[in-house]
């Protein structure tokens, strides 16, 4: 089964902005969202993440020791 997950909230998301490739951390709420998601999902056998911090932080909540970073999953660059 494939489950796609969007990263938790960042400061830019909270203001309604698109982040693009800006390497922003999660807010406290975003970290809480990631932990809640991890609690609601079954333990994954594989987690693949964008290299951006917000995605890696979210992925780490799902599988702290098993996150694969894949450059091909990086967000779009809006210019």
N, C-alpha and C positions, 0 to 999 in steps of 0.2 A: 504494500500500500504506500502511496506517495502522499505526503502531507506537506503543503506549502505554508510557510508561516512568515508573516511580515514582522519586521523588528518592532520592538516596543517604542514608546513615545520618546522623542528627542525634544529639545527646547524649540527647534525650528518647527517641528510638527505641531507642537502646542500652539504656535502662533499662526498655523495654517500655511506654512511655507513648504515647498518641496526642497528636499535636501540634496538631490543629485548625488555627486561624488564627494560632497563635503563629509569629512570623517568625524562625525559628531557622536558624543557619548549618549547613552540613555539618561533620561531624567530618573529621579527616584520613582516616579510613577511607572516609567518604562521598565525599570528593573522589577518592580512589583508585578507588572503585567506579564513579564517573561516567567517569573516564578509561578504565577497562577496558571499560566498555560502549561508549564512543565508538570504541575500537579494534576492537571485535567487530562493530559495525554498519556497513553501507555509509553513505557520507556522505549525510545527508538533504538534500532540496531545500527543506524547510520545517520549522521547529521552533516550536511554540507552547507557551508556558509559563504557569503560574500566576504571579501577581505576587510570591509569597512567595520569600524569599531562597533557601531550600533547593532549590526547583524551578528558579529562575533559574540557580543555580550548576550544577546538574545539566545543564540545557539548554545552558549555555555550553560545557560539555565536548563536547557533540555538534556544535554549530555556533557557534563563538565570535562570528561576525559576522552571524548571521542568526536571532537569537532574537526572536520576536514575543511580547510579554507581552499576555495576554488576561485581563481581570478575571473573565470568566465561568468560568475554570478554577480559581478559588480553592477551597481546601479547605473542607469543611463546618465550621461553627462548632458545637461541641458544648455551648456555653453555660457 
